[in-house]
Amino acid sequence: MKRTIDKVYVKVCADFDSTGYMQPRSIIWSDGRIFKIDEVRDFRPSNTLESSRSGDCYTVVIHGEEKHLFFEKTSGLFAARVGRWFVECPSEQV
């Protein structure tokens, strides 16, 4: 059995401060489950799985567990679309 990593796009509620810093507050799965982010422990620029896209990686704490939440920046062609959030989930292939 081979394990791969899938990108799962999620809805994220975030706040923006007066300097433009984006602070994720909760993750909402497609089935409606909401996971409150208790803490943001780290933030760093990070390329996404597709090397052509730049993005950021947030190390967050949810229910006492450290997770990675990614923000994938879109191109400048779409002014109203700044980017998309995703998490990486393992999938198993036979």
N, C-alpha and C positions, 0 to 999 in steps of 0.2 A: 504494500500500500504506500503510495506516494503522497506526502503532505505538501501543499502549496499554500500561498498566502493570497487571499482575495481582498480587494478593496470593497468596502461596503460604505456607500454614501449615506450620510445621516443628516438629519436636521439638527441644528445647534442654536440654542438661545445664547446670545452674547451681548455684553455691554461694551460701549466705547467710551473712553474717558476724553477729557478735553485735549489731550495730546495725540489722540488717534489710536492709542493702545487698545487692542481688542482682547477682551477677557471672556472666554467661554464660561457659561454658567450651568448649562444642562445639555444632555444629548437626548434626542427623541428618535426612537427606532421607527421603522415604517409600520410596525404593528401598534404604535401608539404608546409603548412603554417609555417612561421618562426616567432618566438617570441624572440626579443632581451631582454636579461636580463640587466636591467638598473643598478642593484646593488645587491650584496650579503650581506645581513644584518647579517646572522648568519650561523654558521657551527657547527654541533655536531654529534658525533657518535650516531647511532640510529639503532636498530634492525628493520628489515623490517616486513611486514605482516606475512611472514613465519619466525617463531622464530629461525629456524636453520641457517639463513643467517645473517651475520653482514653487516652493511652498514653505510651510512652517510646521514644526512638530511641537505640540504641547504635551508635556508629561503632566497628567492629571491624576487626582485621587478620587475614586468613586467607591463608596462603601468600604473604605480602608484599603483598597487595592490600587496599585499604580498601573495606569494605562497610558497608551499613546493615542493622541487625537491629532489628526493632520488637517491642515488647511492648504488646499491646492489652489494656487492663484491662476486665474484665467488670463488670457491675452488681453492687451489693451483695446482690442477691437470691439469689445462689448462693455461700454461704460457702466451699464446698470448691473453687470455681473462681475463682482469682485473675485469670487472664487467659490469653491465647494469644500465641505467638510467630509472627511471619511475616517474610518478606523480599519485596521488590518485584522482580518479574521482567518484562522487556519481552516483549510478545507481538505478533505481527504478524497483522493482519487484512486480508484482500483486499477 
